[in-house]
Amino acid sequence: MMLYSVPLPPSLPLLRVVQSAATIMARAVRERFFVPVMEPQLMQTSEVGILTSTALLNRIIRQVTSEALLQETVYFLLGEEREAETPAGAARQPLRHRLIEHCDHLSDE
């Protein structure tokens, strides 16, 4: 097996390349795993399914060590908006509101 190396431009330090790659990979994890796989699991109505997917999400969050992946996880859970949320804008992040609803559920008592 032959490995090819791509010469780095002198103006681009290796650290920036690694950070760029980490950011791209983290976004791909969000777009290809969190949104299409985890979000439907977390939005379901089955209590057993919700508990299972929430436990998996909890484990994923505890295991994340990449700053870029942690940032994408936060964006997935909370959204990218930084301004205060209004009642009209609450529908833009249904997952966040569903997770908040789960925090005050009868099964928690």
C-alpha positions in Angstrom: 0.0 0.0 0.0 1.4 3.3 -1.0 0.8 6.5 1.0 0.8 9.8 -0.7 1.7 13.0 1.1 0.4 16.3 0.1 2.9 19.2 0.7 1.5 21.9 2.9 1.6 25.4 1.7 4.2 27.3 3.7 1.7 29.9 4.8 -0.6 27.3 6.4 0.7 25.8 9.6 0.0 22.2 10.4 -2.1 23.1 13.5 -4.6 25.1 11.3 -4.9 22.1 8.9 -5.6 19.8 11.8 -8.2 22.2 13.3 -9.8 22.6 9.9 -10.0 18.8 9.4 -11.5 18.4 12.9 -14.1 21.1 12.2 -15.1 19.5 8.9 -15.3 16.0 10.4 -17.3 17.2 13.4 -19.8 18.9 11.1 -20.1 15.7 9.1 -20.9 13.8 12.3 -23.6 16.3 13.1 -25.1 16.2 9.6 -24.8 12.4 9.0 -25.3 11.0 12.5 -26.8 13.4 15.0 -29.5 14.8 12.7 -30.6 11.8 10.7 -30.1 9.1 13.4 -30.2 10.6 16.9 -32.8 13.3 16.4 -35.6 11.0 15.3 -34.7 8.6 18.2 -34.9 11.5 20.7 -38.2 12.8 19.2 -40.1 9.5 19.4 -43.0 9.0 21.8 -42.0 5.5 23.1 -40.7 6.0 26.6 -38.4 3.0 26.3 -37.0 4.4 23.1 -36.5 7.8 24.5 -34.7 6.4 27.6 -32.4 4.3 25.4 -31.6 7.2 23.0 -31.1 9.6 25.9 -28.7 7.2 27.6 -26.8 6.9 24.3 -26.6 10.7 23.9 -25.5 11.0 27.5 -22.7 8.5 26.8 -21.6 10.2 23.6 -21.4 13.6 25.4 -19.3 12.2 28.2 -16.9 10.6 25.7 -16.4 13.6 23.5 -12.9 15.1 23.8 -12.7 17.1 20.6 -13.5 20.7 21.0 -15.0 20.9 17.4 -17.2 17.8 18.0 -18.4 19.2 21.3 -19.3 22.4 19.6 -21.3 20.6 16.9 -23.0 18.5 19.7 -24.1 21.8 21.4 -25.3 23.1 18.1 -27.3 20.0 17.5 -28.9 20.1 21.0 -29.4 23.8 21.5 -29.2 25.4 18.0 -26.7 28.0 16.6 -28.7 31.1 17.5 -27.1 33.3 20.1 -29.9 35.8 20.8 -32.7 35.4 23.3 -35.4 33.0 22.3 -38.9 34.3 21.7 -42.1 32.2 22.0 -42.5 32.6 18.2 -39.0 31.3 17.6 -39.4 28.3 19.8 -40.5 26.1 16.9 -37.1 26.4 15.3 -35.6 24.0 17.8 -38.2 21.3 18.5 -35.5 18.9 19.8 -34.4 21.3 22.5 -38.0 21.8 23.7 -38.6 18.0 23.6 -35.6 17.4 25.8 -36.7 20.1 28.2 -40.1 18.4 28.4 -38.5 15.1 29.2 -36.8 16.7 32.2 -40.2 17.2 33.9 -41.9 13.9 33.2 -44.0 11.8 35.4 -41.5 8.9 35.2 -38.9 11.2 36.8 -40.9 11.3 40.1 
